[in-house]
């Protein structure tokens, strides 16, 4: 009886996976610089990651001073295709020893990037960010959804 139910449960899952569109992912690592616009130019399935800039709050005693604001990344993405596209973005900051010191993610939740247009996304480093000011490199991933 259980195996029959298990087989029946697999059929809808297979149908869902068959209907979902294929996704493309581009992920690259760059040197971290705060307060400047870093030109990226990486593409994934017709979406181009144009640039990224970082803003970190003031650091005191080796840690971020949270009352001076949140750590944020501003990311510009262009849609080079003829149809609207949804995008997901993830950013991870690493210190000189390769330790993860901050993470953020975001993207188009409700409205896709229109054809031949650019959208700007602000990603907030919410929970893991106390040592973000020690970042030496960052990895950014862009995914079509």
C-alpha positions as CSV (number, residue, x, y, z in Angstrom):
1,X,0.0,0.0,0.0
2,X,2.8,2.4,0.9
3,X,4.8,1.8,-2.3
4,X,1.6,2.4,-4.4
5,X,1.1,5.8,-2.6
6,X,4.8,6.6,-3.1
7,X,4.6,5.9,-6.8
8,X,1.4,8.0,-7.1
9,X,3.1,10.9,-5.3
10,X,6.0,10.8,-7.7
11,X,3.8,11.4,-10.8
12,X,2.7,15.0,-9.8
13,X,6.2,15.9,-8.8
14,X,7.5,14.7,-12.2
15,X,4.8,16.8,-14.0
16,X,5.8,19.9,-12.0
17,X,9.5,19.5,-12.8
18,X,8.7,18.9,-16.4
19,X,6.6,22.1,-16.6
20,X,9.1,24.4,-14.8
21,X,11.4,26.3,-17.2
22,X,15.1,25.7,-17.2
23,X,17.2,28.1,-15.2
24,X,20.5,29.5,-15.9
25,X,23.1,30.5,-13.3
26,X,26.2,32.6,-13.5
27,X,28.4,32.9,-10.4
28,X,31.7,34.8,-10.2
29,X,34.1,36.0,-7.6
30,X,35.6,39.5,-7.5
31,X,37.8,41.7,-5.3
32,X,35.6,43.6,-2.7
33,X,35.6,47.4,-2.7
34,X,33.3,49.5,-0.7
35,X,31.8,52.8,-1.9
36,X,32.6,52.4,-5.6
37,X,30.5,51.1,-8.5
38,X,32.1,47.9,-9.7
39,X,31.4,47.0,-13.3
40,X,30.7,43.3,-13.7
41,X,29.2,42.5,-17.2
42,X,28.5,38.8,-16.5
43,X,25.5,37.3,-18.3
44,X,23.0,34.4,-17.7
45,X,20.4,33.5,-20.2
46,X,19.9,37.0,-21.6
47,X,20.2,38.8,-18.2
48,X,23.4,40.9,-17.7
49,X,24.7,41.7,-14.3
50,X,25.9,45.3,-15.0
51,X,27.4,46.5,-11.8
52,X,27.4,46.3,-8.0
53,X,28.2,48.7,-5.2
54,X,28.5,48.1,-1.5
55,X,27.6,50.4,1.5
56,X,28.6,49.3,4.9
57,X,27.8,51.0,8.2
58,X,30.5,52.4,10.4
59,X,32.7,49.8,12.1
60,X,33.7,50.2,15.8
61,X,35.8,47.9,17.9
62,X,36.1,45.5,15.0
63,X,32.4,45.1,14.4
64,X,29.7,47.0,12.4
65,X,28.0,49.8,14.3
66,X,24.4,48.8,13.5
67,X,22.8,52.1,14.5
68,X,24.4,53.8,11.5
69,X,22.4,51.7,9.0
70,X,22.4,48.3,7.4
71,X,25.0,46.8,5.2
72,X,23.7,46.9,1.6
73,X,24.6,46.0,-1.9
74,X,23.0,47.8,-4.9
75,X,22.9,45.6,-8.0
76,X,22.0,46.7,-11.6
77,X,20.7,44.0,-14.0
78,X,19.8,44.4,-17.6
79,X,17.4,42.2,-19.7
80,X,18.9,41.8,-23.2
81,X,16.1,39.6,-24.4
82,X,12.8,40.4,-26.1
83,X,10.7,39.0,-23.2
84,X,10.3,39.8,-19.5
85,X,12.6,37.8,-17.2
86,X,12.6,37.2,-13.5
87,X,16.0,37.2,-11.7
88,X,17.4,36.0,-8.4
89,X,20.6,37.4,-7.0
90,X,22.9,36.2,-4.2
91,X,26.0,37.8,-2.8
92,X,28.5,36.4,-0.3
93,X,31.3,38.4,1.2
94,X,34.6,36.6,2.3
95,X,37.5,37.8,4.3
96,X,41.2,37.4,3.3
97,X,41.2,33.9,4.8
98,X,38.2,32.8,2.8
99,X,35.7,32.9,5.7
100,X,32.1,33.8,4.9
101,X,31.5,37.2,6.7
102,X,28.2,38.4,5.2
103,X,25.4,37.2,2.9
104,X,22.4,38.8,1.1
105,X,19.9,37.7,-1.6
106,X,17.0,39.2,-3.5
107,X,15.7,39.8,-7.0
108,X,12.4,40.2,-8.8
109,X,9.7,39.1,-6.5
110,X,6.6,40.5,-8.2
111,X,7.7,42.3,-11.3
112,X,10.1,40.9,-13.9
113,X,12.8,42.8,-15.7
114,X,11.1,44.2,-18.9
115,X,12.7,43.5,-22.3
116,X,15.7,45.8,-23.1
117,X,15.4,47.5,-19.6
118,X,17.6,47.7,-16.5
119,X,16.4,47.2,-12.9
120,X,18.3,48.0,-9.8
121,X,18.0,45.9,-6.7
122,X,19.0,46.7,-3.1
123,X,20.1,43.6,-1.2
124,X,20.4,43.9,2.6
125,X,22.9,41.9,4.5
126,X,20.4,41.1,7.3
127,X,21.6,38.5,9.8
128,X,25.1,37.5,8.9
129,X,27.1,40.7,8.6
130,X,29.0,41.6,11.8
131,X,32.4,41.3,10.1
132,X,31.3,42.6,6.7
133,X,33.9,45.4,6.9
134,X,36.6,42.7,6.8
135,X,35.5,41.6,3.3
136,X,38.3,41.0,0.8
137,X,36.4,39.3,-2.0
138,X,32.7,38.7,-2.9
139,X,30.9,36.1,-4.9
140,X,27.8,37.1,-6.8
141,X,25.4,34.8,-8.5
142,X,22.6,35.7,-10.9
143,X,19.9,33.2,-11.8
144,X,17.0,33.4,-14.2
145,X,13.7,32.2,-12.8
